[in-house]
Amino acid sequence: MKGLRLLFGPELKQQWHVPPSTGVDDMAKARKRAKSASEPDAIALLKADHRQVEQWFEQFESARSGSKKKGLAVNICQALTVHTKIEEEIFYPAFLEATEEKDIHHEAEIEHDGAKKLIAQIEASGPDDDYYDAKVKVLSEMIKHHVKEEEQPDGMFAKARNSDMDLDALGQQMTARKAQLLGEEPDGEEASNTTRGRAGSKESKDVGLMARLAKRVRGD
């Protein structure tokens, strides 16, 4: 017994000391990692919007029927309206506060104003308008330029990545607000709670909110 006491004496206990359990911390970190993996951050969300709208613009160019063009134009205009709103309400103010990049911020706001005017004209017209295709084409070029400005190496998104912006938190706010604007969530605190409790894959988070819009033109 003496030998056993020596074997498991204080010196050996110190040598093989195991730190206290950090199970709670580990679980919290795991939940945070899982949440980050399932929900896009602010920039990933905005880029997903860009790719979706680009796809619709390409489909519009190859469309032949008036109904197909109308459906795609409706999708494009609604998606851009929601996209610009969540940028102006949430992302742009946070960007300006974190980076103080007034020129980039102001230019983006002005580009939005130009796009909004053209969107209003497209929504008020239809394929029978001789200028309908031209208006959608010009809008496409405007958005293409705007996207390039935001996504280029020294653009708004790159500067946001290098700032202290909490892009994950902003992404959650923008996802909830986007859902409200698309009529998919109740307003206020209930929407926030629903968003926090929702489970889903990254694909459904990135694209799901816009996917319903695409149904309007499928099968035409």
VEXVEX-903383 format. One line per 8 residues: their letters; for each residue x, y, z of N, C-alpha, C. Coordinates in pm, 1 decimal. Layout:
VEXVEX-903383
a) X,Y,Z,X,Y,Z,X,Y,Z ~ ... .
***
This chain:
VEXVEX-903383
mkglrllf) 83.3,-119.8,0.0,0.0,0.0,0.0,86.4,124.3,0.0 ~ 196.6,117.7,73.0,287.1,231.6,76.8,338.9,260.3,-61.9 ~ 369.9,150.0,-134.5,419.6,168.5,-271.3,316.3,235.4,-359.0 ~ 188.8,196.6,-339.2,83.0,258.0,-418.7,67.3,405.0,-385.4 ~ 79.5,438.5,-255.1,67.5,579.1,-215.5,178.9,660.5,-276.7 ~ 298.5,601.2,-283.2,410.2,671.5,-345.9,385.5,689.2,-495.3 ~ 327.5,584.8,-555.3,304.6,589.9,-700.1,206.8,700.5,-737.3 ~ 105.2,718.6,-652.2,4.7,819.8,-680.8,16.0,937.4,-584.5 .
gpelkqqw) 138.7,968.1,-542.1,162.5,1077.1,-450.1,143.5,1213.3,-512.7 ~ 160.0,1320.9,-433.8,138.1,1458.6,-479.4,223.3,1495.2,-599.7 ~ 350.4,1446.5,-600.4,439.2,1484.8,-709.3,385.2,1436.7,-843.1 ~ 336.0,1309.3,-846.4,286.3,1254.0,-971.6,155.5,1320.5,-1011.5 ~ 74.2,1357.3,-913.2,-51.5,1426.3,-944.2,-24.7,1560.0,-1010.0 ~ 76.4,1629.7,-961.7,111.8,1757.4,-1022.3,164.9,1737.2,-1162.8 ~ 243.3,1629.5,-1180.2,303.0,1604.2,-1310.0,195.8,1574.9,-1414.5 ~ 90.8,1502.2,-1374.5,-14.2,1463.8,-1468.0,-141.9,1543.0,-1441.6 .
hvppstgv) -125.6,1664.8,-1397.0,-242.0,1748.2,-1364.5,-328.8,1771.1,-1488.5 ~ -459.9,1748.9,-1473.1,-556.5,1772.8,-1580.3,-634.5,1898.6,-1546.5 ~ -641.7,1995.9,-1637.9,-711.9,2120.2,-1607.8,-860.2,2094.4,-1586.5 ~ -926.1,2184.9,-1514.0,-1069.9,2168.5,-1489.4,-1146.6,2159.6,-1620.2 ~ -1258.8,2090.2,-1616.4,-1339.8,2071.8,-1736.9,-1388.4,2205.4,-1791.0 ~ -1379.9,2218.9,-1922.6,-1428.8,2340.6,-1988.3,-1542.9,2305.0,-2082.3 ~ -1622.9,2208.2,-2040.0,-1730.3,2160.0,-2125.2,-1826.5,2268.5,-2168.0 ~ -1863.3,2359.6,-2076.3,-1957.1,2466.2,-2108.2,-1898.4,2558.5,-2214.4 .
ddmakark) -1770.9,2596.3,-2193.9,-1705.6,2682.9,-2292.2,-1695.0,2615.3,-2427.6 ~ -1660.0,2486.3,-2425.8,-1647.4,2413.2,-2551.4,-1780.2,2406.9,-2625.4 ~ -1888.2,2385.6,-2551.2,-2019.8,2380.0,-2614.0,-2057.5,2514.4,-2673.3 ~ -2025.6,2621.8,-2602.0,-2057.4,2756.0,-2652.1,-1980.6,2785.1,-2779.7 ~ -1852.2,2745.4,-2780.0,-1771.2,2766.6,-2900.0,-1824.1,2683.7,-3016.8 ~ -1866.4,2561.7,-2986.1,-1919.1,2474.5,-3091.4,-2046.6,2532.1,-3150.8 ~ -2133.5,2585.0,-3063.5,-2256.3,2646.0,-3113.4,-2226.1,2766.9,-3199.9 ~ -2126.7,2845.9,-3158.5,-2089.2,2964.9,-3235.3,-2035.0,2925.8,-3371.4 .
raksasep) -1950.2,2818.8,-3374.5,-1895.1,2773.3,-3502.2,-2005.4,2720.9,-3592.8 ~ -2100.2,2646.3,-3534.5,-2210.3,2591.6,-3614.2,-2297.8,2701.7,-3669.5 ~ -2320.6,2805.5,-3589.2,-2403.8,2917.2,-3634.1,-2336.4,2992.7,-3746.3 ~ -2204.4,3014.4,-3732.0,-2129.5,3084.9,-3835.9,-2128.6,3006.7,-3965.1 ~ -2124.2,2872.1,-3953.2,-2120.0,2788.1,-4073.2,-2253.6,2786.4,-4144.7 ~ -2365.0,2803.7,-4070.7,-2497.3,2792.8,-4130.9,-2551.8,2926.7,-4178.0 ~ -2498.4,3037.9,-4128.9,-2548.1,3168.8,-4165.6,-2437.2,3249.2,-4232.9 ~ -2464.8,3308.0,-4349.2,-2362.3,3387.8,-4416.4,-2337.2,3517.6,-4342.0 .
daiallka) -2212.9,3565.1,-4344.4,-2188.6,3696.7,-4287.7,-2240.5,3801.6,-4386.2 ~ -2228.3,3927.9,-4349.2,-2288.7,4035.2,-4428.4,-2238.4,4036.0,-4572.3 ~ -2108.6,4020.8,-4589.8,-2051.3,4028.0,-4724.2,-2092.1,3906.4,-4807.2 ~ -2090.7,3789.1,-4747.2,-2133.4,3669.1,-4819.6,-2278.9,3681.3,-4863.6 ~ -2361.8,3739.1,-4778.9,-2502.1,3758.5,-4811.7,-2518.2,3852.4,-4931.1 ~ -2446.1,3964.3,-4929.0,-2456.1,4061.6,-5037.5,-2400.9,4006.0,-5168.8 ~ -2292.8,3930.3,-5159.1,-2236.6,3868.9,-5280.2,-2332.1,3765.6,-5339.2 ~ -2400.3,3691.0,-5254.2,-2498.5,3593.9,-5303.8,-2610.0,3664.9,-5380.0 .
dhrqveqw) -2652.7,3780.4,-5329.7,-2751.1,3861.3,-5401.4,-2698.2,3904.0,-5537.2 ~ -2572.6,3947.6,-5540.1,-2511.3,3991.1,-5666.6,-2514.8,3879.1,-5770.1 ~ -2474.5,3758.8,-5728.3,-2468.9,3647.1,-5821.9,-2609.5,3611.2,-5873.4 ~ -2709.1,3616.8,-5784.9,-2844.7,3582.8,-5826.4,-2897.0,3681.2,-5930.1 ~ -2878.1,3809.9,-5904.3,-2927.4,3911.3,-5996.9,-2852.4,3904.3,-6129.8 ~ -2723.7,3878.5,-6124.5,-2647.0,3861.4,-6248.6,-2704.6,3748.6,-6333.0 ~ -2742.7,3640.1,-6268.3,-2801.3,3526.1,-6339.3,-2931.9,3567.2,-6406.8 ~ -3014.2,3642.3,-6336.9,-3141.5,3685.9,-6394.9,-3121.0,3781.9,-6511.7 .
feqfesar) -3022.9,3869.1,-6501.1,-2993.1,3958.9,-6612.9,-2952.3,3878.3,-6736.7 ~ -2870.9,3776.1,-6717.5,-2828.6,3691.0,-6829.7,-2948.2,3619.2,-6891.9 ~ -3037.9,3572.4,-6807.6,-3157.2,3504.3,-6857.9,-3247.1,3601.3,-6934.3 ~ -3251.6,3725.2,-6887.8,-3333.6,3825.0,-6956.7,-3281.1,3848.5,-7098.8 ~ -3150.5,3855.6,-7113.0,-3091.5,3881.2,-7244.3,-3125.9,3772.7,-7345.0 ~ -3138.0,3649.4,-7298.0,-3166.5,3537.7,-7389.2,-3315.6,3506.8,-7400.8 ~ -3397.9,3572.2,-7318.6,-3542.1,3546.0,-7321.5,-3603.9,3600.9,-7449.9 ~ -3707.3,3534.2,-7496.0,-3775.2,3576.1,-7619.0,-3919.2,3618.4,-7593.5 .
sgskkkgl) -3988.5,3550.1,-7505.9,-4128.8,3582.9,-7481.3,-4142.3,3702.4,-7387.9 ~ -4248.4,3779.1,-7409.9,-4272.3,3894.7,-7324.8,-4299.4,3856.8,-7181.0 ~ -4370.6,3745.5,-7159.4,-4402.4,3703.1,-7022.8,-4276.8,3662.8,-6946.5 ~ -4185.1,3596.6,-7017.2,-4058.1,3556.8,-6954.1,-3977.9,3680.4,-6913.9 ~ -3970.4,3776.7,-7003.9,-3897.1,3900.1,-6974.9,-3960.9,3974.8,-6858.2 ~ -4092.9,3980.3,-6859.0,-4162.7,4050.3,-6751.6,-4135.0,3984.7,-6616.8 ~ -4142.9,3852.1,-6612.4,-4118.0,3781.9,-6486.8,-3978.0,3803.3,-6434.7 ~ -3880.5,3797.4,-6524.7,-3741.4,3819.3,-6484.4,-3719.1,3962.2,-6438.7 .
avnicqal) -3778.8,4057.3,-6509.5,-3763.4,4198.3,-6471.1,-3824.1,4224.1,-6333.7 ~ -3938.9,4161.3,-6306.3,-4001.0,4175.2,-6174.1,-3908.3,4120.2,-6066.7 ~ -3851.4,4003.6,-6091.2,-3757.3,3943.9,-5995.6,-3638.4,4036.0,-5971.3 ~ -3581.1,4085.6,-6079.9,-3462.9,4172.1,-6071.2,-3493.9,4297.9,-5990.7 ~ -3604.7,4361.6,-6022.4,-3639.0,4487.3,-5955.2,-3668.0,4466.6,-5806.5 ~ -3740.6,4359.1,-5774.8,-3770.4,4333.7,-5634.0,-3643.6,4297.7,-5557.1 ~ -3560.6,4213.0,-5616.8,-3437.3,4172.3,-5549.1,-3346.5,4291.8,-5524.8 ~ -3333.4,4378.5,-5623.5,-3247.0,4496.0,-5608.4,-3304.8,4594.8,-5508.1 .
tvhtkiee) -3436.8,4606.5,-5504.8,-3500.0,4696.8,-5408.0,-3471.7,4650.2,-5265.3 ~ -3486.2,4520.5,-5241.7,-3457.7,4465.5,-5108.3,-3309.5,4477.3,-5076.5 ~ -3226.4,4445.0,-5174.0,-3081.0,4449.1,-5156.1,-3033.3,4590.1,-5119.1 ~ -3078.9,4690.0,-5193.4,-3034.9,4826.6,-5164.7,-3085.7,4872.6,-5028.1 ~ -3203.7,4825.8,-4990.4,-3260.0,4869.0,-4862.0,-3180.3,4814.9,-4744.3 ~ -3144.0,4686.9,-4748.0,-3067.5,4632.1,-4635.5,-2925.9,4689.5,-4632.7 ~ -2873.0,4723.8,-4748.6,-2741.8,4790.0,-4750.4,-2752.1,4927.8,-4687.4 ~ -2850.8,5005.1,-4728.6,-2862.4,5142.5,-4680.5,-2902.9,5150.3,-4533.6 .
eifypafl) -2984.2,5056.5,-4489.0,-3030.6,5058.3,-4350.2,-2928.1,5001.1,-4252.9 ~ -2852.4,4900.8,-4295.8,-2767.7,4826.6,-4201.5,-2619.8,4830.4,-4239.0 ~ -2586.8,4785.1,-4360.7,-2445.7,4766.3,-4394.9,-2371.6,4898.8,-4415.7 ~ -2428.3,4988.6,-4492.8,-2358.4,5114.0,-4522.9,-2332.2,5199.3,-4398.0 ~ -2430.6,5216.9,-4309.8,-2402.0,5293.7,-4188.2,-2290.4,5231.2,-4103.8 ~ -2292.6,5097.8,-4091.5,-2188.2,5029.6,-4013.9,-2053.2,5045.6,-4081.2 ~ -2051.2,5039.2,-4213.6,-1926.7,5056.9,-4288.6,-1869.7,5197.0,-4267.3 ~ -1953.2,5296.7,-4278.7,-1906.9,5435.1,-4262.5,-1854.4,5460.0,-4121.7 .
eateekdi) -1924.2,5407.6,-4022.8,-1881.4,5425.8,-3884.3,-1747.4,5357.4,-3856.9 ~ -1728.8,5237.7,-3913.2,-1607.9,5159.9,-3884.9,-1487.1,5207.9,-3964.6 ~ -1508.5,5256.2,-4085.6,-1395.2,5289.2,-4173.9,-1376.6,5438.4,-4198.9 ~ -1483.9,5516.4,-4181.3,-1482.1,5660.3,-4212.3,-1446.4,5687.0,-4359.3 ~ -1477.1,5589.2,-4444.4,-1452.5,5603.1,-4588.7,-1572.2,5673.6,-4652.7 ~ -1574.9,5805.4,-4639.4,-1690.8,5881.5,-4685.7,-1707.1,5875.9,-4837.1 ~ -1598.1,5884.5,-4910.8,-1608.2,5884.9,-5057.1,-1672.2,5756.6,-5108.9 ~ -1623.6,5642.7,-5060.5,-1678.3,5514.4,-5104.2,-1825.4,5503.1,-5065.9 .
hheaeieh) -1856.8,5543.0,-4944.5,-1994.5,5535.4,-4896.1,-2087.2,5625.3,-4979.0 ~ -2046.9,5749.2,-5000.2,-2132.3,5844.7,-5070.5,-2152.8,5803.9,-5216.4 ~ -2047.0,5754.0,-5280.0,-2058.5,5710.1,-5419.3,-2156.2,5593.3,-5431.2 ~ -2149.9,5502.2,-5335.9,-2241.1,5387.3,-5338.1,-2386.3,5432.8,-5321.9 ~ -2408.9,5529.2,-5233.5,-2544.0,5581.3,-5212.6,-2597.5,5647.9,-5339.5 ~ -2512.5,5724.9,-5407.3,-2554.0,5792.6,-5530.4,-2584.8,5691.2,-5640.2 ~ -2502.9,5586.9,-5650.3,-2528.9,5481.8,-5748.4,-2662.7,5413.5,-5720.0 ~ -2695.5,5395.7,-5593.9,-2824.5,5339.0,-5556.4,-2939.0,5427.8,-5605.1 .
dgakklia) -2923.4,5558.9,-5586.2,-3028.6,5651.8,-5628.0,-3056.2,5641.0,-5777.3 ~ -2949.3,5630.3,-5856.7,-2966.6,5616.2,-6000.5,-3037.8,5486.8,-6036.3 ~ -3001.6,5378.9,-5969.0,-3064.5,5249.0,-5996.0,-3212.1,5251.2,-5956.9 ~ -3244.9,5316.0,-5846.4,-3383.8,5321.0,-5800.5,-3473.5,5390.1,-5903.5 ~ -3424.8,5496.3,-5962.3,-3505.1,5568.9,-6061.9,-3533.6,5481.3,-6183.1 ~ -3432.9,5406.9,-6226.5,-3451.6,5320.4,-6342.7,-3541.0,5201.4,-6307.5 ~ -3527.2,5150.1,-6186.5,-3613.9,5040.8,-6141.0,-3760.1,5085.7,-6143.5 ~ -3786.1,5207.6,-6097.3,-3923.2,5259.7,-6096.7,-3979.5,5267.3,-6238.8 .
qieasgpd) -3896.4,5307.1,-6333.1,-3940.7,5315.6,-6472.6,-3972.6,5176.7,-6528.8 ~ -3888.1,5079.8,-6496.5,-3910.4,4942.8,-6545.2,-4038.0,4884.8,-6484.6 ~ -4058.2,4907.4,-6355.6,-4177.5,4854.1,-6288.8,-4305.5,4917.3,-6342.6 ~ -4294.8,5040.2,-6390.1,-4413.5,5110.6,-6441.1,-4442.9,5078.9,-6587.3 ~ -4355.0,5002.8,-6652.7,-4374.0,4971.6,-6793.9,-4381.4,4821.0,-6813.9 ~ -4367.5,4776.1,-6937.8,-4373.9,4634.4,-6967.5,-4308.5,4603.8,-7100.0 ~ -4308.8,4477.5,-7139.5,-4243.9,4436.4,-7264.3,-4295.7,4507.8,-7388.4 ~ -4419.2,4561.3,-7382.3,-4473.4,4633.4,-7497.4,-4407.9,4769.9,-7516.1 .
ddyydakv) -4341.8,4819.0,-7414.7,-4269.8,4946.1,-7422.5,-4146.3,4927.6,-7510.4 ~ -4130.6,5013.0,-7610.5,-4016.4,5002.4,-7701.4,-3883.1,5014.3,-7628.6 ~ -3883.1,5081.4,-7513.8,-3758.6,5104.9,-7440.0,-3739.2,5006.4,-7324.4 ~ -3829.0,4909.0,-7311.8,-3824.9,4817.3,-7198.3,-3693.0,4740.9,-7191.4 ~ -3656.0,4675.0,-7300.0,-3531.5,4598.0,-7302.9,-3411.4,4687.7,-7278.8 ~ -3414.4,4807.2,-7337.2,-3302.7,4899.5,-7320.8,-3287.5,4943.1,-7175.4 ~ -3400.2,4965.1,-7108.8,-3395.6,5006.1,-6967.9,-3336.3,4895.5,-6881.2 ~ -3377.2,4772.1,-6906.2,-3322.9,4659.8,-6829.2,-3173.8,4642.7,-6858.2 .
kvlsemik) -3134.9,4663.4,-6984.4,-2993.6,4652.3,-7022.2,-2910.5,4759.3,-6951.2 ~ -2959.9,4881.1,-6949.8,-2886.4,4989.5,-6881.9,-2878.7,4961.9,-6731.9 ~ -2986.9,4913.7,-6674.1,-2985.0,4878.5,-6531.4,-2880.3,4771.3,-6505.7 ~ -2872.3,4673.4,-6595.2,-2772.3,4568.1,-6582.0,-2631.2,4625.0,-6579.8 ~ -2604.2,4719.4,-6668.9,-2470.8,4780.9,-6673.8,-2442.5,4862.6,-6548.0 ~ -2543.6,4931.5,-6498.6,-2527.2,5010.2,-6375.6,-2493.7,4919.3,-6257.7 ~ -2566.2,4808.2,-6248.2,-2543.3,4716.2,-6136.6,-2408.6,4647.6,-6150.9 ~ -2371.2,4615.8,-6273.7,-2241.2,4552.9,-6296.5,-2127.9,4643.7,-6248.2 .
hhvkeeeq) -2139.4,4772.4,-6278.6,-2038.4,4869.1,-6232.5,-2039.8,4879.7,-6079.6 ~ -2157.7,4885.5,-6022.6,-2171.5,4898.4,-5877.8,-2110.5,4777.7,-5806.2 ~ -2138.9,4658.3,-5858.1,-2084.8,4535.5,-5799.6,-1932.7,4534.2,-5807.7 ~ -1880.4,4576.3,-5921.1,-1735.0,4581.4,-5937.8,-1672.1,4673.8,-5835.0 ~ -1733.4,4788.3,-5813.1,-1681.3,4884.3,-5715.8,-1681.0,4825.9,-5575.4 ~ -1783.9,4751.1,-5541.7,-1792.9,4694.5,-5407.1,-1699.2,4576.1,-5387.7 ~ -1682.4,4492.8,-5492.0,-1610.7,4366.6,-5475.5,-1464.0,4372.1,-5517.3 ~ -1417.6,4480.1,-5575.3,-1277.8,4486.8,-5618.7,-1183.6,4484.8,-5497.9 .
pdgmfaka) -1055.1,4449.8,-5519.3,-961.1,4430.3,-5407.3,-951.2,4547.6,-5309.9 ~ -966.3,4669.9,-5360.5,-958.6,4785.5,-5270.4,-1095.1,4850.2,-5253.0 ~ -1201.4,4774.0,-5276.6,-1336.3,4827.4,-5269.2,-1396.7,4819.4,-5130.0 ~ -1525.7,4846.1,-5125.7,-1597.2,4853.5,-4998.1,-1588.7,4723.3,-4918.6 ~ -1608.9,4609.2,-4985.3,-1610.1,4482.5,-4912.1,-1472.4,4450.3,-4854.7 ~ -1367.7,4477.5,-4930.7,-1232.6,4450.0,-4881.8,-1201.4,4537.2,-4760.5 ~ -1241.0,4662.2,-4766.6,-1215.9,4752.1,-4653.9,-1299.6,4712.7,-4533.0 ~ -1418.6,4661.5,-4558.5,-1502.4,4614.3,-4448.7,-1438.4,4493.5,-4380.5 .
rnsdmdld) -1381.5,4402.7,-4459.6,-1314.1,4285.2,-4404.0,-1196.3,4325.9,-4315.0 ~ -1129.2,4431.9,-4352.4,-1011.0,4476.0,-4278.5,-1044.7,4568.4,-4162.1 ~ -1171.6,4594.4,-4141.2,-1213.5,4682.6,-4032.6,-1256.7,4599.0,-3911.9 ~ -1309.2,4667.6,-3811.1,-1357.1,4595.8,-3692.3,-1508.0,4572.7,-3697.8 ~ -1565.8,4577.9,-3817.9,-1708.2,4550.1,-3832.0,-1738.6,4405.8,-3790.3 ~ -1846.9,4387.1,-3717.4,-1890.8,4252.7,-3680.6,-1977.4,4200.1,-3795.0 ~ -1914.6,4140.4,-3893.9,-1984.8,4098.5,-4014.8,-2083.1,3985.2,-3989.4 ~ -2054.9,3900.5,-3891.1,-2148.2,3792.4,-3858.3,-2277.9,3849.3,-3800.3 .
algqqmta) -2265.1,3942.7,-3706.3,-2384.3,4003.6,-3646.7,-2462.2,4083.2,-3750.5 ~ -2391.3,4155.3,-3834.8,-2457.6,4231.6,-3940.6,-2529.9,4137.8,-4036.8 ~ -2466.9,4023.9,-4066.6,-2530.7,3926.9,-4154.6,-2662.2,3876.3,-4098.1 ~ -2666.0,3853.5,-3967.5,-2790.1,3808.7,-3903.7,-2897.2,3916.1,-3910.7 ~ -2857.8,4040.3,-3884.9,-2953.9,4150.7,-3892.5,-3007.8,4166.6,-4034.4 ~ -2917.9,4157.2,-4131.5,-2958.4,4175.7,-4271.2,-3046.1,4061.1,-4320.1 ~ -3017.3,3938.5,-4275.8,-3099.5,3823.8,-4312.1,-3241.4,3840.4,-4257.7 ~ -3252.3,3884.4,-4132.4,-3383.8,3904.2,-4071.8,-3460.1,4015.6,-4142.1 .
rkaqllge) -3391.7,4126.4,-4170.0,-3457.8,4239.6,-4235.8,-3498.7,4203.0,-4378.5 ~ -3413.9,4129.7,-4445.8,-3443.6,4085.7,-4582.1,-3569.0,3998.1,-4583.7 ~ -3579.2,3909.1,-4486.6,-3695.8,3821.7,-4477.3,-3822.1,3903.0,-4453.5 ~ -3813.7,4005.3,-4368.0,-3927.8,4092.7,-4343.4,-3972.1,4161.0,-4471.8 ~ -3878.4,4214.8,-4545.4,-3910.4,4287.4,-4668.3,-3971.1,4196.5,-4774.2 ~ -3933.3,4069.3,-4772.4,-3987.9,3973.3,-4867.5,-4116.5,3908.7,-4815.9 ~ -4160.9,3953.7,-4696.9,-4285.7,3902.1,-4642.7,-4276.3,3762.2,-4588.9 ~ -4156.3,3721.0,-4546.9,-4138.1,3584.0,-4499.2,-4127.3,3574.8,-4348.3 .
epdgeeas) -4126.1,3688.8,-4279.4,-4112.1,3686.6,-4133.7,-4209.0,3786.9,-4072.6 ~ -4256.1,3763.5,-3951.9,-4330.3,3866.5,-3879.6,-4236.4,3978.9,-3840.7 ~ -4292.6,4095.5,-3812.7,-4211.1,4211.1,-3776.5,-4165.9,4203.4,-3631.2 ~ -4066.8,4286.1,-3599.1,-4026.6,4310.8,-3461.6,-3953.5,4198.3,-3395.7 ~ -3973.5,4189.2,-3262.1,-3898.4,4094.5,-3179.8,-3927.6,3951.6,-3220.6 ~ -4051.3,3922.9,-3262.5,-4085.3,3786.9,-3300.9,-4002.0,3741.3,-3418.9 ~ -3978.2,3834.1,-3514.0,-3895.2,3800.1,-3629.6,-3753.7,3770.7,-3586.3 ~ -3704.1,3849.6,-3489.0,-3567.9,3829.0,-3441.8,-3554.6,3693.0,-3375.0 .
nttrgrag) -3654.4,3658.7,-3292.3,-3650.4,3529.7,-3224.6,-3660.7,3414.9,-3323.9 ~ -3745.5,3431.8,-3425.3,-3759.9,3326.9,-3525.8,-3630.8,3306.2,-3600.7 ~ -3565.2,3416.3,-3632.6,-3438.9,3407.3,-3705.4,-3332.8,3337.8,-3621.5 ~ -3326.5,3374.2,-3491.6,-3225.6,3312.9,-3405.3,-3251.5,3164.2,-3389.7 ~ -3379.6,3123.7,-3391.0,-3409.3,2984.3,-3367.1,-3414.2,2899.3,-3491.9 ~ -3404.3,2961.6,-3607.8,-3419.5,2885.8,-3731.4,-3297.1,2800.5,-3757.9 ~ -3319.9,2674.5,-3795.9,-3209.8,2588.7,-3837.9,-3214.9,2576.4,-3988.0 ~ -3096.8,2568.7,-4051.1,-3094.9,2554.9,-4196.0,-2954.4,2543.2,-4245.3 .
skeskdvg) -2941.4,2500.7,-4370.3,-2810.1,2485.8,-4430.7,-2760.8,2618.2,-4481.6 ~ -2629.7,2623.8,-4513.3,-2571.8,2746.4,-4567.5,-2633.9,2778.6,-4702.1 ~ -2660.9,2676.6,-4781.1,-2718.3,2700.7,-4913.3,-2854.4,2767.2,-4900.9 ~ -2937.4,2719.8,-4808.9,-3070.1,2777.8,-4796.0,-3061.9,2919.3,-4742.6 ~ -2961.8,2948.7,-4659.4,-2946.3,3084.2,-4608.6,-2901.3,3179.4,-4718.1 ~ -2807.0,3134.3,-4799.8,-2750.6,3221.2,-4902.6,-2850.0,3250.2,-5013.5 ~ -2924.1,3146.9,-5054.7,-3002.5,3159.1,-5175.9,-3152.3,3148.6,-5149.9 ~ -3190.2,3086.6,-5038.4,-3330.0,3054.2,-5016.3,-3425.3,3170.9,-5024.3 .
lmarlakr) -3383.5,3287.3,-4969.7,-3473.3,3400.6,-4967.7,-3506.4,3451.4,-5107.1 ~ -3412.3,3435.7,-5199.4,-3437.0,3480.1,-5336.1,-3495.3,3368.8,-5423.1 ~ -3481.2,3245.0,-5380.0,-3523.2,3132.8,-5464.6,-3671.9,3139.6,-5496.4 ~ -3753.2,3188.8,-5401.5,-3896.6,3195.5,-5424.9,-3929.6,3289.7,-5540.5 ~ -3846.3,3392.1,-5557.0,-3869.7,3483.1,-5668.3,-3853.0,3412.2,-5801.1 ~ -3757.1,3319.2,-5805.5,-3728.8,3250.2,-5932.0,-3846.5,3165.1,-5977.7 ~ -3932.1,3124.0,-5886.6,-4044.8,3038.8,-5922.7,-4138.7,3109.5,-6021.5 ~ -4136.3,3241.3,-6020.0,-4227.1,3315.2,-6106.8,-4195.4,3297.2,-6254.3 .
vrgd) -4068.7,3263.7,-6282.9,-4031.7,3252.1,-6423.4,-4002.0,3108.1,-6465.0 ~ -4003.5,3016.3,-6371.8,-3978.0,2877.6,-6406.5,-4094.1,2821.7,-6487.8 ~ -4060.4,2751.6,-6591.0,-4163.1,2686.7,-6670.9,-4228.2,2775.6,-6773.9 ~ -4189.7,2904.0,-6785.3,-4249.7,2992.8,-6886.7,-4198.5,2957.4,-7025.5 .
***
